[in-house]
Amino acid sequence: MKFKKTHDIDQISISLEGKQVVIGGWVEDLRKLGKMSFLTVRDVTGLAQIIVKDIALPEDLTRQTVIMVQGVVQGTKARDFAYEIKAEAIDILTKAVHPLPIDPIGRLESNIDNRLNSRALDLRNQRVAAIFKIRSTVLASLRKTFLEKRFIEITTPKIIGSASEGGANLFSLEYFGKKAYLAQSPQLYKEQMTIGLERVFEIASFYRAEKSHTGRHLSEFTSIDLEAAFMDYTDVIQILEDLVVQVFKDVIANCQTELAILERKLEVPKTPFDRITYSQIISELSQKGIDLKFGDDLMDSHLKLVGESHPGLFFLLDWPMSLKPFYIHPRDDDPKISRSFDLQYGYLELSSGGRRLHDPSTLKARIAEQGLDPASFEDHLRAFDWGMPPHSGWGMGLDRLMTVIIGTDNVREVVLYPRDPERLSP
């Protein structure tokens, strides 16, 4: 580079009139009017107009080429800019080779598969960039709230030696002559962590070998997980509600530019979220002609009907024990009902959680009841003999939460490089 960058574009204003600046970015537009040329240059923070008059414009300059511009800030008559930069020198850093696989400005629409095939270039589209700026804000908000509530961030293994949680939908791999799996959740590890750290959270990628072809399923997804000792499921429900509400507040406070680009009006959810029981849902579906009995699972078709009556955020409580994993605790007053919940946004499940079993003998019995081999959980069960506290927790899909925030029904829009049964590259 011939020059050293002095400013991001959003740091420049008319208050710097007469000052020399150096910016770097890519050429979004190029217009030649006689002996004068106008460039619009964009970096990740914004767009600037460059006037080229007293110097020669490079003949091989193309749109999307990366350049550095040294120039002086001056006033402008342009309607869309508060200032312009009169170029003194232009340095071409990397030429963009045309034709490009997609139009990153978005004037020519591309389908999502073509965009994903050229994802790095797709990020120059301001609508796409806005999504991932919002995602960054969401992650920062989550961590801030967890830490304020005195949770400790952990990192659990993603390569595991046994098929945890029953082994359904796990990717297997060869690991130095042994069979291993990619973790589908941190469930067992985060429970164990409550022994010493009490309140833990993790935000990480997990893997599910599910041949689902929907707008809400991925083979690799980002999960937000919490586990807390000495808390019941009602306590962690409240933490989840607080967390989601704070995310909305932080996005609204910090991402107005991005929301405007997306033409998205976001409002803070009303609290408390509705609490609706599984039995209530069965009754509501019965009134719509769907005959389900207690213990039947809710299919997608059922949840879409539920979403018509409950379009916003709500907790779906008190599921039958028969539908829940082996580690979920039953209610004391009715052992057929679990101390569990899902957080729904209409038909879309965002989170699932509940109170966990902490008595080792009861846990072993539940594992056997579900047809699982207790020997596969030997390491996990051993921790329960060291004084396991009562604990509760949940897991929430970050990618699904993002679809709610930006208003899309396709989770691939909010993941940089999504992995599904058909997509393994780039």
C-alpha positions in Angstrom: 0.0 0.0 0.0 1.3 3.5 -0.9 -0.7 5.2 1.9 -1.7 4.4 5.4 -5.5 4.5 6.1 -6.4 7.3 8.4 -10.2 7.0 8.7 -13.1 4.7 8.4 -15.7 6.3 6.2 -18.2 6.8 9.1 -15.5 8.9 10.9 -15.4 11.5 8.2 -17.8 14.5 8.2 -17.9 18.1 6.8 -16.2 19.1 10.0 -13.0 17.8 8.5 -13.4 20.2 5.5 -9.9 21.1 4.1 -8.2 18.2 5.9 -6.4 15.4 4.1 -7.7 11.9 4.7 -6.9 8.4 3.4 -9.7 5.8 3.1 -9.8 2.2 1.9 -12.7 0.3 0.3 -14.1 -1.1 -2.8 -15.5 0.8 -5.8 -19.3 0.5 -5.7 -20.0 2.9 -8.6 -18.0 4.7 -11.3 -19.2 7.6 -13.6 -17.1 9.5 -16.0 -18.3 13.0 -17.0 -15.8 14.5 -19.5 -12.6 15.3 -17.6 -14.2 14.6 -14.3 -15.0 11.3 -12.7 -17.1 10.4 -9.7 -16.5 7.3 -7.6 -18.5 5.9 -4.8 -16.3 3.9 -2.4 -17.7 1.8 0.3 -16.1 0.3 3.4 -17.8 -1.7 6.1 -18.9 1.5 7.8 -20.4 3.4 5.0 -20.2 5.1 1.5 -18.2 8.1 0.3 -18.2 10.1 -2.9 -14.8 10.7 -4.5 -14.2 13.4 -7.1 -11.4 12.7 -9.5 -10.4 15.8 -11.5 -6.8 16.8 -11.4 -5.3 13.4 -11.5 -5.5 10.6 -14.1 -8.1 7.9 -13.3 -6.6 4.4 -13.7 -7.9 3.0 -17.0 -8.3 -0.5 -15.6 -10.4 0.5 -12.7 -13.5 -1.6 -12.3 -16.4 -1.8 -9.9 -15.7 -3.8 -6.8 -11.9 -3.2 -7.1 -10.3 -2.5 -3.8 -8.6 0.9 -3.7 -7.0 3.4 -1.3 -7.8 7.1 -1.8 -5.8 10.0 -0.5 -7.7 13.3 -0.8 -9.1 16.4 0.8 -12.6 16.7 2.4 -14.7 19.3 0.8 -18.4 20.4 0.6 -20.7 19.0 -2.0 -23.9 19.7 -3.9 -24.7 16.0 -4.1 -28.1 15.2 -2.6 -27.0 11.9 -1.0 -23.8 13.0 0.6 -22.9 15.5 3.2 -19.3 15.9 1.9 -17.0 14.6 -0.8 -13.4 13.8 -1.1 -11.3 15.4 -3.8 -8.8 12.7 -4.8 -5.1 13.5 -4.8 -3.9 9.9 -5.4 -5.6 6.5 -6.0 -3.8 3.2 -5.3 -5.4 0.1 -6.8 -4.8 -2.7 -4.3 -6.7 -5.7 -5.8 -8.6 -5.7 -9.1 -12.1 -7.2 -9.3 -12.3 -9.6 -12.2 -15.5 -9.3 -14.2 -18.0 -10.7 -14.7 -18.6 -11.3 -11.0 -20.7 -14.4 -10.0 -23.3 -12.2 -8.3 -24.1 -8.5 -8.1 -23.0 -7.4 -4.6 -24.9 -4.2 -4.8 -28.2 -6.1 -5.2 -29.4 -4.3 -8.4 -29.6 -7.7 -10.0 -31.2 -10.3 -7.6 -29.6 -13.7 -7.1 -31.1 -16.7 -5.5 -29.8 -17.8 -2.1 -27.8 -20.8 -3.5 -25.8 -18.5 -5.9 -25.3 -16.0 -3.1 -24.1 -18.7 -0.7 -21.7 -20.0 -3.4 -20.1 -16.5 -3.3 -20.8 -15.6 0.3 -17.7 -13.4 0.8 -18.8 -11.2 -2.1 -22.4 -11.4 -0.9 -21.4 -9.6 2.2 -20.7 -6.5 0.2 -24.5 -6.3 -0.2 -25.6 -3.9 2.5 -28.7 -5.9 3.4 -26.6 -9.0 3.9 -23.9 -7.1 5.9 -26.7 -5.7 8.1 -27.8 -9.2 9.1 -24.3 -10.1 10.4 -23.7 -6.8 12.1 -27.0 -7.4 14.0 -25.9 -11.0 14.7 -22.7 -9.6 16.3 -24.7 -7.3 18.5 -26.9 -10.2 19.5 -23.9 -12.2 20.6 -22.5 -9.3 22.6 -25.8 -8.7 24.3 -26.1 -12.4 25.3 -22.7 -12.5 26.8 -23.2 -9.2 28.6 -26.5 -10.4 30.2 -25.1 -13.8 31.2 -22.1 -12.2 32.9 -24.3 -9.7 34.7 -26.3 -12.6 36.0 -23.0 -14.1 37.3 -22.8 -17.0 34.8 -19.4 -18.4 33.8 -18.6 -19.0 30.2 -17.4 -22.6 29.4 -16.3 -24.5 26.3 -17.2 -28.1 26.1 -15.8 -30.8 23.7 -17.3 -31.1 20.2 -15.6 -34.5 19.6 -17.1 -37.0 22.0 -16.4 -40.7 22.6 -20.0 -41.9 23.3 -23.4 -41.3 21.7 -24.8 -39.0 24.4 -28.6 -38.4 24.7 -29.3 -41.7 23.1 -27.2 -41.3 20.0 -29.9 -40.2 17.6 -28.9 -38.0 14.6 -25.2 -38.0 15.5 -22.3 -37.6 13.0 -19.7 -40.3 13.5 -16.1 -40.2 12.6 -12.9 -42.2 12.9 -10.7 -40.8 15.7 -7.2 -42.4 15.8 -8.6 -45.9 15.4 -11.6 -45.3 17.7 -15.2 -44.4 16.9 -16.1 -40.8 17.9 -19.0 -38.5 17.3 -19.7 -34.8 16.8 -21.6 -33.4 19.8 -25.2 -32.4 19.2 -25.4 -30.4 22.5 -23.3 -29.7 25.6 -26.1 -31.2 27.8 -24.2 -33.7 29.9 -21.0 -31.6 30.2 -22.8 -28.5 31.3 -24.8 -30.5 33.9 -21.5 -31.7 35.3 -20.1 -28.2 35.4 -22.7 -27.2 38.0 -20.9 -29.3 40.5 -18.1 -26.7 40.8 -19.1 -23.6 38.8 -22.8 -23.6 39.6 -24.0 -21.3 36.8 -22.5 -21.8 33.4 -23.2 -20.9 29.8 -21.8 -21.7 26.4 -22.3 -20.3 22.9 -20.9 -22.7 20.3 -21.5 -24.8 17.2 -23.1 -28.2 17.5 -24.0 -30.8 14.9 -27.1 -32.9 14.0 -27.2 -35.5 11.3 -30.8 -34.9 10.5 -32.0 -35.1 6.8 -34.3 -32.1 7.2 -35.1 -29.9 4.3 -36.8 -27.0 6.0 -36.1 -23.3 6.4 -35.3 -23.8 10.1 -33.0 -26.9 10.2 -29.2 -27.0 9.7 -26.6 -29.8 10.2 -24.3 -27.3 11.9 -25.9 -24.7 14.2 -25.1 -22.3 16.9 -26.6 -23.1 20.3 -26.9 -20.9 23.3 -26.8 -23.1 26.4 -27.3 -22.4 30.1 -27.2 -24.6 33.2 -27.7 -23.4 36.8 -27.4 -25.1 40.2 -30.0 -24.5 42.8 -32.6 -23.3 40.3 -35.9 -24.8 39.3 -37.2 -24.6 35.7 -39.3 -21.6 36.6 -36.1 -19.7 37.5 -34.3 -20.4 34.2 -37.5 -19.6 32.3 -37.3 -16.1 33.8 -33.6 -15.8 32.9 -34.4 -16.8 29.3 -37.2 -14.2 29.1 -34.8 -11.5 30.5 -32.2 -12.5 28.0 -34.4 -12.4 24.9 -35.9 -9.1 25.9 -32.5 -7.6 26.5 -31.4 -8.8 23.0 -34.3 -6.9 21.4 -33.5 -3.8 23.4 -29.8 -3.9 22.5 -30.5 -4.5 18.8 -33.0 -1.6 18.7 -30.6 0.7 20.6 -27.5 -0.2 18.6 -28.6 -1.3 15.1 -31.0 1.4 13.8 -29.0 1.8 10.6 -29.0 -2.0 9.9 -32.7 -2.3 10.8 -33.5 0.6 8.4 -31.5 -1.1 5.6 -33.5 -4.3 6.2 -36.7 -2.2 6.4 -37.4 -4.0 9.7 -39.4 -2.4 12.5 -38.5 -4.1 15.7 -40.3 -3.8 19.0 -39.4 -5.0 22.5 -41.6 -8.0 23.3 -44.2 -7.5 26.0 -43.6 -9.2 29.2 -44.3 -11.6 30.8 -44.4 -13.9 27.9 -47.6 -16.0 27.9 -47.3 -19.3 29.7 -49.4 -22.0 28.0 -49.5 -25.7 29.0 -49.3 -28.7 26.8 -52.8 -29.7 27.9 -54.1 -26.3 26.9 -52.7 -26.8 23.4 -54.2 -30.2 23.1 -57.6 -28.7 24.1 -57.1 -25.8 21.6 -56.3 -28.3 18.8 -59.3 -30.4 19.7 -61.5 -27.3 19.0 -59.9 -27.1 15.6 -60.8 -30.7 14.8 -57.3 -32.2 15.6 -57.8 -35.2 17.9 -54.8 -35.7 20.1 -54.5 -37.5 23.4 -52.1 -36.7 26.3 -48.7 -38.1 25.4 -48.9 -37.5 21.6 -46.2 -35.3 20.2 -47.0 -32.0 18.4 -46.1 -32.2 14.7 -45.3 -29.3 12.5 -48.8 -29.2 11.2 -50.1 -28.9 14.8 -47.6 -26.2 15.7 -48.6 -24.1 12.7 -52.2 -24.1 13.9 -50.9 -23.2 17.4 -49.0 -20.4 15.8 -52.1 -18.9 14.3 -53.6 -18.5 17.8 -50.3 -17.5 19.5 -48.2 -15.6 16.9 -45.7 -14.1 19.3 -43.3 -15.3 22.0 -44.8 -17.7 24.6 -43.6 -20.6 26.8 -45.1 -24.0 26.2 -45.0 -25.7 29.7 -45.5 -29.0 31.4 -44.9 -31.5 28.6 -45.6 -35.2 29.2 -42.6 -37.1 30.6 -42.9 -39.7 27.8 -41.9 -37.0 25.3 -38.8 -35.7 27.2 -35.2 -36.9 27.5 -34.0 -39.1 30.3 -32.5 -36.3 32.4 -35.8 -34.3 32.7 -37.3 -34.1 36.2 -41.0 -35.0 36.7 -43.4 -32.7 38.7 -43.9 -33.7 42.3 -47.7 -33.5 42.1 -48.0 -35.6 38.9 -45.1 -37.8 37.8 -46.5 -38.1 34.2 -45.9 -34.3 33.7 -42.4 -33.0 33.3 -40.8 -29.8 34.7 -40.1 -28.6 31.2 -40.8 -25.9 28.7 -40.2 -24.8 25.2 -39.9 -21.1 24.1 -42.0 -20.7 21.0 -42.3 -17.9 18.5 -45.6 -18.9 17.0 -45.0 -22.3 15.5 -41.2 -22.0 15.7 -39.4 -23.6 18.6 -36.6 -21.3 19.8 -35.6 -23.0 23.0 -36.2 -26.1 25.1 -35.3 -26.7 28.7 -36.3 -27.8 32.2 -35.4 -29.1 35.6 -32.8 -32.0 35.5 -32.7 -35.1 37.6 -29.9 -34.9 40.1 -30.5 -38.1 42.1 -28.2 -40.8 40.6 -30.5 -43.8 41.3 -33.5 -42.1 39.7 -31.4 -41.0 36.7 -30.1 -44.6 36.1 -33.6 -45.9 36.2 -34.8 -43.3 33.7 -31.9 -44.2 31.3 -32.9 -47.9 31.5 -36.6 -47.0 31.0 -35.8 -45.3 27.7 -33.9 -48.4 26.4 -30.5 -46.8 26.7 -27.3 -48.5 28.0 -26.3 -47.1 31.4 -22.7 -48.2 30.6 -22.6 -45.5 27.8 -23.2 -42.9 30.5 -20.6 -44.2 33.0 -18.5 -41.0 33.0 -21.5 -38.8 33.3 -23.1 -40.9 36.1 -19.9 -40.9 38.1 -20.2 -37.2 38.6 -23.5 -37.6 40.3 -21.8 -39.6 43.1 -19.7 -36.5 43.9 -22.6 -34.4 45.2 -24.7 -33.2 42.2 -26.8 -30.1 43.2 -30.4 -29.7 41.9 -30.1 -27.8 38.6 -32.0 -26.6 35.6 -31.1 -25.3 32.2 -32.0 -24.7 28.5 -30.6 -24.5 25.1 -31.7 -22.0 22.4 -30.9 -21.8 18.7 -29.1 -18.6 17.9 -29.8 -18.9 14.2 -33.5 -19.3 14.8 -33.6 -16.3 17.2 -31.9 -14.3 14.4 -34.6 -15.2 11.9 -37.2 -13.8 14.3 -35.2 -10.6 14.8 -34.6 -9.9 11.1 -38.0 -11.3 9.9 -37.0 -14.2 7.6 -38.3 -17.8 7.4 -35.0 -19.1 6.1 -32.3 -19.8 8.6 -29.7 -19.9 5.8 -30.0 -16.1 5.5 -28.5 -15.6 9.0 -25.6 -18.1 8.9 -22.4 -17.2 7.0 -21.7 -20.7 5.6 -24.7 -22.9 6.3 -24.3 -26.7 6.4 -27.3 -28.8 5.4 -27.7 -32.3 3.8 -26.9 -30.8 0.4 -24.4 -28.1 1.2 -20.8 -28.8 2.3 -19.0 -25.9 0.6 -17.8 -23.3 0.3 
